Amino acid sequence: MEQMPASEQNTLSSDQTDQNYTKPFITIIFLFFMWGFITVMNDVLIPHLKAVFDLSYFQAALVQFAFFGAFFIVSLLYFLISVSKGDIISKLGYKNGIIIGLILCGLGCVLFYPAAQYEKYGFFLSALFVLASGVTILQIAANPYAAILGKPETASSRLNLAQGFNSLGTTLAPFIGALLIYKVFSDGVVSVESIKVPYLIYGGVFVLLALLIKVSHLPTFVNKDKILKGAGALKYNHLLFGMGAIFAYVGAEVSIGSFLINFFALDSIMGMDESQGGIYLSYYWGGAMIGRFLGAISMSDIQKTTTKYLWMALSSIAVFGFVYLMTAIRNEDGLFLMKFLSFQDVALFILFLILNYGCFVIGKSNPSSILKIFSLAVIGLLLIMVLFDGALAFWAAISIGLFNSIMWSNIFTLAIKGLKEHTSQGSSLLVMMIVGGAIFPPIQGALADIVGIQNSFLLPVICYIYLFFFGWKGYKTSVKSDLANS
């Protein structure tokens, strides 16, 4: 990744210069962890609310509709306001933008208490919308903040590391959330009462984090130049290509994840029921965490190559061990037991883990090269899923998580590179493209009805072909000639 010109580095000025950003970045890492945790809590919440309110599957799915619908609506509103009034976060500063997002998250969580008190499903959906609105603002502010909180050439490394802890939150949330809602605060009866205290706790954590960031000496990174109105971010061609890349990536990732358990259930693959498939699905999301930590090290500023590769190998082994341990935990008859998978059960995943490591080495710490190589790897894995049966197709599907890992971070940092005072506006446009996750799953579902679930995985191949293009050509910084001086 080329270093940002000095003129561009000075556009977003900090209230503190030449400082060590380690402590501020640790705070941001916890923020990423929390929004990953609260997002995946929906997977625990849906079956609980479905049972409490006796909902249909469509009605229960409105939980995700309300949550992810907020991403598109809030991002669109942010963009429209920035066009007419100027970029909001450029005026307020990234630190203040993050605080606003955290307070909204806390408010959304607290609203679960009256929603449970009045036992109104619509109230729950409203609370989820408020919560997701806060997460959206965090996405708009915190992603570029993590990217600029240090050297420009290691921006992808920082965002991958932050996203790795986001994945840690998504890995722990189902286990901790289910424990709190179904065990600790449950009276043994399915009711909304068990939701009250957990979400008050979550809300309190968000508010405390907002206060922590408020009193912490975090650089504010406010734009000290004149705040321009208009859709200035749209003059950058690489941002437009990046928007398409986020749309394709999120659409493909959500679509693949939505149908994996159905894929596992095929007699020609493994014939697993939902409970068995859910255990192995942890390796899919755990793989994303492994890849993100490797990406953080690979694209860091560690100078000695052998040291870098050694740390990558040790991290891969350590995080795999964590995922292996988490998937061994079982809840049977109210007792938590340990049942480990055999080496034979996970041997193919370990082989794909080694392949993932090798692809990082081939990519030589270059974000665009790694994105390009990983896109080809996922295309290969998807074709294995379609053309082969049994364990090979099964583990190829799960291993997609390993190669999806760095895509969001690398796309995001490549797409906002050089946007200067338009960085926040560009960030809002990228976050808006998360709507791809709402569009591709129904299309793949319709395709599965026609050609079968296995063949339907040809659809995401199209997305990764586009991602290969973005890593090959589309990421290169360019400005539309007729708008270059606007």
C-alpha positions in Angstrom: 0.0 0.0 0.0 1.5 3.3 -1.1 2.1 5.9 1.6 -0.4 8.7 1.7 1.1 12.0 0.5 2.0 14.4 3.2 -0.6 16.9 2.0 -3.3 14.4 2.4 -2.1 13.3 5.9 -2.4 16.9 7.1 -6.0 17.3 5.9 -7.3 15.4 8.9 -5.4 17.0 11.8 -5.2 15.6 15.3 -5.2 17.6 18.5 -2.1 15.6 19.4 0.8 15.0 17.0 3.7 12.6 17.0 2.2 10.5 19.7 2.0 6.8 20.4 -1.5 5.6 19.4 -1.3 2.2 21.1 -3.5 3.1 24.1 -6.2 4.8 21.9 -6.2 1.9 19.6 -6.7 -0.6 22.4 -9.9 1.4 23.4 -11.1 1.2 19.8 -10.4 -2.6 19.7 -12.8 -3.0 22.6 -15.4 -1.0 20.7 -15.1 -3.3 17.7 -15.5 -6.3 20.1 -18.7 -4.9 21.6 -20.5 -4.1 18.3 -19.6 -7.6 17.0 -21.0 -9.1 20.2 -24.2 -7.1 20.1 -24.8 -7.8 16.4 -24.6 -11.6 16.8 -26.8 -11.4 19.9 -29.7 -11.3 17.3 -29.0 -15.0 16.6 -29.8 -15.7 20.2 -32.7 -13.3 20.4 -34.6 -14.5 17.3 -35.6 -18.0 18.6 -36.3 -16.6 22.0 -38.7 -13.9 20.7 -40.2 -16.4 18.3 -41.2 -18.7 21.2 -42.4 -15.9 23.5 -44.6 -14.2 20.9 -45.5 -17.3 18.9 -44.2 -15.7 15.7 -44.0 -17.1 12.2 -40.5 -17.4 10.6 -41.3 -14.3 8.6 -42.2 -12.3 11.7 -39.1 -13.5 13.5 -37.0 -12.5 10.6 -38.1 -8.9 11.1 -35.5 -8.8 13.8 -32.7 -8.9 11.2 -34.8 -6.7 8.9 -35.1 -4.0 11.6 -31.4 -4.3 12.5 -29.8 -4.3 9.1 -32.4 -2.0 7.6 -31.0 0.7 9.9 -27.6 0.4 8.2 -29.0 1.4 4.9 -31.4 4.1 6.2 -29.0 5.8 8.6 -26.1 5.7 6.1 -28.3 7.1 3.4 -29.5 9.9 5.7 -25.9 10.6 6.7 -24.9 10.9 3.0 -27.9 13.2 2.1 -27.2 15.5 5.1 -23.5 15.6 4.2 -24.4 16.6 0.7 -26.5 19.6 1.8 -24.9 20.6 5.1 -21.3 19.3 4.9 -19.8 16.1 6.3 -21.1 15.8 9.9 -18.2 13.8 11.4 -15.6 16.0 9.7 -17.2 18.9 11.7 -17.6 17.0 15.0 -14.4 14.8 14.8 -14.2 11.0 14.8 -14.0 10.8 18.6 -17.3 12.7 19.1 -18.9 10.6 16.3 -17.9 7.4 18.1 -19.4 8.7 21.4 -22.7 9.5 19.7 -22.8 6.0 18.2 -22.1 4.4 21.6 -24.8 6.4 23.3 -27.3 5.4 20.7 -26.3 1.7 21.2 -26.7 2.1 24.9 -30.1 3.7 24.5 -31.2 0.9 22.1 -30.2 -1.7 24.7 -32.0 0.1 27.6 -35.2 0.2 25.5 -35.4 -3.6 25.7 -36.5 -3.2 29.3 -39.7 -1.3 28.6 -40.3 -3.5 25.5 -40.1 -6.6 27.7 -42.2 -4.8 30.4 -45.0 -4.1 28.0 -44.5 -7.3 26.0 -44.8 -5.6 22.6 -42.9 -7.1 19.7 -43.1 -3.8 17.7 -41.4 -2.1 20.7 -38.5 -4.7 20.4 -38.1 -4.0 16.7 -38.0 -0.2 17.4 -35.3 -0.8 20.1 -33.3 -2.9 17.7 -33.5 -0.1 15.1 -32.2 2.4 17.6 -29.4 0.0 18.6 -28.5 -0.7 15.0 -28.5 3.1 14.2 -25.8 3.4 16.8 -23.8 0.6 15.3 -24.1 2.2 11.9 -22.7 5.5 13.2 -19.9 3.5 14.8 -19.2 1.8 11.5 -19.1 5.2 9.7 -16.8 6.8 12.3 -14.7 4.0 13.8 -13.6 2.2 10.6 -11.8 5.2 9.1 -10.7 6.2 12.7 -8.9 2.9 13.1 -7.4 3.3 9.7 -6.0 6.8 10.3 -4.9 6.1 13.9 -1.3 5.6 13.0 0.9 5.2 9.9 -1.0 5.2 6.6 0.9 2.2 5.2 -0.3 0.0 8.1 -3.9 1.1 8.0 -5.1 -2.3 6.7 -3.1 -4.0 9.5 -4.9 -2.0 12.2 -8.3 -2.5 10.7 -7.7 -6.2 10.3 -6.7 -6.4 14.0 -9.8 -4.4 15.1 -12.0 -6.7 12.9 -10.3 -9.7 14.5 -11.6 -8.6 17.9 -14.9 -7.9 16.2 -14.9 -11.6 15.3 -14.0 -12.5 18.8 -17.2 -10.8 19.9 -19.2 -12.7 17.3 -17.7 -15.9 18.5 -18.4 -15.4 22.2 -21.8 -13.7 21.9 -23.9 -16.9 21.1 -22.4 -18.7 24.1 -22.5 -15.8 26.6 -25.9 -14.5 25.4 -27.5 -18.0 25.6 -26.1 -18.5 29.0 -27.5 -15.2 30.3 -30.9 -15.3 28.7 -31.6 -19.1 29.0 -29.8 -19.8 32.3 -28.7 -17.0 34.5 -31.7 -14.7 34.2 -34.3 -17.3 33.3 -36.8 -18.8 35.7 -37.0 -22.0 33.6 -40.0 -20.6 31.6 -39.7 -19.0 28.2 -40.5 -15.3 28.8 -39.4 -11.8 28.0 -38.3 -11.3 31.6 -35.0 -13.0 31.0 -34.1 -10.4 28.3 -34.4 -7.4 30.7 -31.2 -7.6 32.8 -28.8 -8.8 30.0 -29.7 -5.9 27.8 -29.5 -3.5 30.7 -25.9 -4.8 31.2 -25.1 -4.4 27.6 -26.5 -0.9 27.6 -24.5 0.0 30.7 -21.3 -1.3 29.0 -21.9 0.9 25.9 -22.6 4.0 28.1 -19.5 3.3 30.2 -17.4 2.9 27.0 -18.8 6.3 25.7 -17.7 7.9 29.0 -14.3 6.2 28.9 -13.7 7.6 25.4 -15.0 11.0 26.4 -12.4 11.4 29.2 -9.6 9.5 27.4 -6.9 11.5 25.6 -7.9 10.2 22.2 -6.9 12.2 19.2 -10.0 14.0 17.8 -9.0 14.1 14.1 -11.2 17.0 13.0 -11.0 18.5 9.6 -9.4 21.9 9.9 -10.1 22.8 6.3 -13.3 24.4 5.0 -16.1 21.9 5.2 -17.4 21.5 1.7 -21.0 20.7 0.8 -22.0 18.4 -2.0 -21.3 14.8 -2.9 -17.5 15.3 -3.2 -16.7 11.7 -2.3 -18.3 10.5 -5.5 -15.6 12.1 -7.7 -13.2 9.3 -6.6 -13.4 6.4 -9.0 -11.8 4.0 -6.6 -14.4 4.8 -3.9 -17.2 3.9 -6.5 -15.5 0.6 -7.3 -15.1 0.1 -3.5 -18.8 0.6 -2.9 -19.4 -2.2 -5.5 -16.8 -4.3 -3.7 -18.5 -3.9 -0.3 -21.9 -4.6 -1.8 -20.6 -7.8 -3.5 -18.5 -8.9 -0.4 -21.3 -8.5 2.2 -23.9 -9.9 -0.1 -21.8 -13.0 -0.8 -20.7 -13.5 2.8 -24.2 -13.2 4.2 -25.7 -15.4 1.4 -23.1 -18.1 1.9 -23.6 -18.1 5.7 -27.4 -18.2 5.3 -27.3 -21.5 3.4 -24.4 -23.3 4.9 -26.5 -25.4 7.4 -28.8 -26.3 4.6 -25.8 -27.3 2.6 -24.4 -29.4 5.5 -27.8 -31.2 5.7 -27.6 -32.6 2.1 -27.2 -36.4 2.1 -24.5 -36.0 -0.5 -22.5 -33.7 1.8 -22.7 -34.7 5.5 -26.5 -35.2 6.2 -26.2 -33.2 9.4 -29.1 -31.9 11.5 -29.2 -28.2 12.6 -27.5 -28.8 16.0 -24.6 -30.6 14.4 -24.2 -28.1 11.7 -24.2 -25.3 14.2 -21.1 -26.7 15.9 -19.2 -26.8 12.7 -20.5 -23.4 11.6 -18.4 -22.0 14.5 -15.3 -22.9 12.4 -16.6 -20.8 9.5 -16.8 -17.7 11.8 -13.8 -18.7 13.8 -11.9 -18.9 10.5 -12.7 -15.3 9.8 -11.1 -14.4 13.2 -8.0 -16.5 12.4 -7.6 -14.7 9.1 -8.1 -11.3 10.5 -5.4 -11.7 13.1 -3.0 -13.1 10.5 -3.9 -10.1 8.3 -3.1 -7.7 11.1 0.4 -9.2 11.5 1.0 -9.7 7.8 0.3 -6.0 7.0 1.9 -4.6 10.1 5.2 -2.7 10.1 7.2 -5.6 11.5 10.4 -5.3 9.4 12.0 -8.8 9.9 10.2 -11.2 7.6 11.0 -14.4 9.6 9.7 -12.7 12.8 6.5 -11.7 11.0 5.9 -15.2 9.6 6.6 -16.8 13.0 4.1 -14.6 14.7 1.6 -15.4 12.0 2.1 -19.1 12.5 1.8 -18.9 16.3 -1.3 -16.7 16.1 -3.0 -19.1 13.6 -2.3 -22.1 16.0 -3.4 -20.1 19.1 -6.7 -18.9 17.6 -7.5 -22.3 16.1 -7.0 -23.7 19.6 -9.4 -21.2 21.0 -12.1 -22.1 18.4 -11.4 -25.8 18.9 -12.0 -25.3 22.7 -15.2 -23.2 22.2 -16.7 -25.8 19.9 -16.1 -28.5 22.4 -18.4 -26.9 24.9 -21.9 -28.6 25.0 -25.0 -27.8 26.9 -26.8 -31.0 27.7 -29.6 -31.3 30.2 -28.5 -28.0 31.8 -24.9 -29.2 32.2 -21.9 -27.8 30.3 -19.8 -30.6 29.1 -16.6 -30.8 27.0 -16.7 -33.1 23.9 -13.7 -32.5 21.6 -13.7 -33.3 17.9 -11.1 -35.8 16.8 -8.0 -34.8 14.7 -9.6 -36.7 11.8 -12.7 -34.5 12.1 -10.7 -31.3 11.6 -7.8 -32.5 9.4 -9.1 -30.9 6.2 -9.7 -27.6 8.0 -6.1 -27.6 9.2 -4.9 -28.2 5.6 -7.0 -25.2 4.4 -5.5 -23.3 7.4 -2.0 -24.0 6.0 -3.2 -22.9 2.5 -4.5 -19.6 4.1 -1.1 -19.0 5.7 0.6 -19.7 2.3 -1.6 -17.2 0.5 -0.7 -14.5 3.1 3.0 -15.2 2.3 2.5 -15.0 -1.4 0.6 -11.7 -1.0 3.7 -10.2 0.7 1.8 -7.9 3.0 0.2 -5.9 0.1 -3.5 -5.3 0.8 -4.6 -5.3 -2.8 -2.5 -8.4 -3.7 -3.9 -10.3 -0.7 -7.5 -9.3 -1.6 -6.9 -10.5 -5.2 -5.3 -13.8 -4.1 -8.0 -14.5 -1.5 -10.8 -13.8 -4.0 -9.4 -16.5 -6.3 -9.1 -18.8 -3.3 -12.8 -18.4 -2.5 -13.8 -18.9 -6.1 -11.9 -22.2 -6.0 -13.6 -23.2 -2.7 -17.0 -22.4 -4.1 -16.3 -24.5 -7.2 -15.2 -27.4 -5.0 -18.6 -27.1 -3.1 -20.5 -27.3 -6.4 -18.5 -30.0 -8.1 -17.6 -32.4 -5.3 -19.5 -34.1 -2.4 -18.7 -35.4 1.1 -16.0 -34.1 3.5 -14.0 -32.2 0.8 -17.0 -30.0 -0.2 -18.0 -29.7 3.5 -14.7 -28.3 4.7 -14.2 -26.2 1.5 -17.4 -24.4 2.5 -16.3 -23.9 6.1 -12.9 -22.7 5.0 -14.4 -19.8 3.1 -14.4 -17.9 6.4 -10.6 -18.0 6.4 -10.4 -16.2 3.1 -13.3 -13.8 3.7 -11.5 -12.6 6.8 -9.5 -9.7 5.5 -11.8 -8.6 2.7 -13.9 -6.0 4.6 -10.8 -4.3 6.1 -8.8 -4.3 2.9 -11.6 -3.1 0.7 -12.5 -0.4 3.2 -8.9 1.0 3.6 -8.3 0.8 -0.2 -11.6 2.6 -1.0 -11.1 5.5 1.5 -7.5 6.1 0.6 -6.9 9.7 -0.4 -10.4 10.9 0.2 -9.1 13.7 2.5 -12.0 15.8 3.8 -14.5 13.5 2.1 -13.4 10.4 4.2 -16.5 10.3 6.5 -18.8 10.8 3.6 -17.1 8.0 1.7 -17.3 5.8 4.8 -21.1 6.4 5.0 -21.4 5.3 1.3 -19.4 2.2 2.0 -21.5 1.3 5.1 -24.6 1.9 3.0 -23.5 -0.9 0.7 -24.0 -3.4 3.5 -27.5 -3.6 2.0 -25.9 -6.2 -0.3 -26.5 -8.6 2.6 -30.2 -8.1 2.3 -30.3 -8.6 -1.5 -28.2 -11.6 -2.3 -29.7 -14.2 0.1 -33.2 -14.1 -1.4 -31.7 -14.3 -4.9 -29.7 -17.4 -4.0 -32.7 -18.8 -2.3 -34.8 -18.4 -5.4 -31.9 -20.0 -7.4 -31.7 -22.9 -5.0 -35.4 -23.6 -5.5 -34.7 -24.0 -9.3 -31.3 -25.7 -9.4 -30.8 -27.0 -5.9 -28.9 -25.7 -2.9 -25.5 -27.1 -4.0 -25.6 -25.5 -7.5 -26.9 -22.2 -6.0 -23.4 -21.5 -4.6 -22.4 -20.5 -8.2 -24.1 -17.2 -7.5 -21.4 -15.9 -5.0 -18.7 -16.8 -7.6 -19.8 -13.7 -9.5 -19.3 -11.5 -6.5 -15.7 -12.8 -5.9 -14.9 -12.2 -9.6 -15.7 -8.6 -9.0 -13.6 -8.6 -5.8 -10.7 -9.9 -7.8 -11.2 -7.0 -10.2 -11.2 -4.5 -7.4 -7.9 -6.0 -6.0 -6.4 -6.0 -9.5 -7.4 -2.6 -11.0 -10.4 -1.0 -9.2 -8.5 0.0 -6.0 -6.1 2.3 -7.8 -6.7 5.9 -6.7 -8.2 8.1 -9.4 -10.4 11.2 -9.6 -13.0 12.0 -12.2 -11.4 14.6 -14.4 -14.4 16.9 -14.6 -14.7 16.9 -10.8 -11.1 16.9 -9.8 -11.0 20.6 -9.0 -14.5 20.8 -7.4 
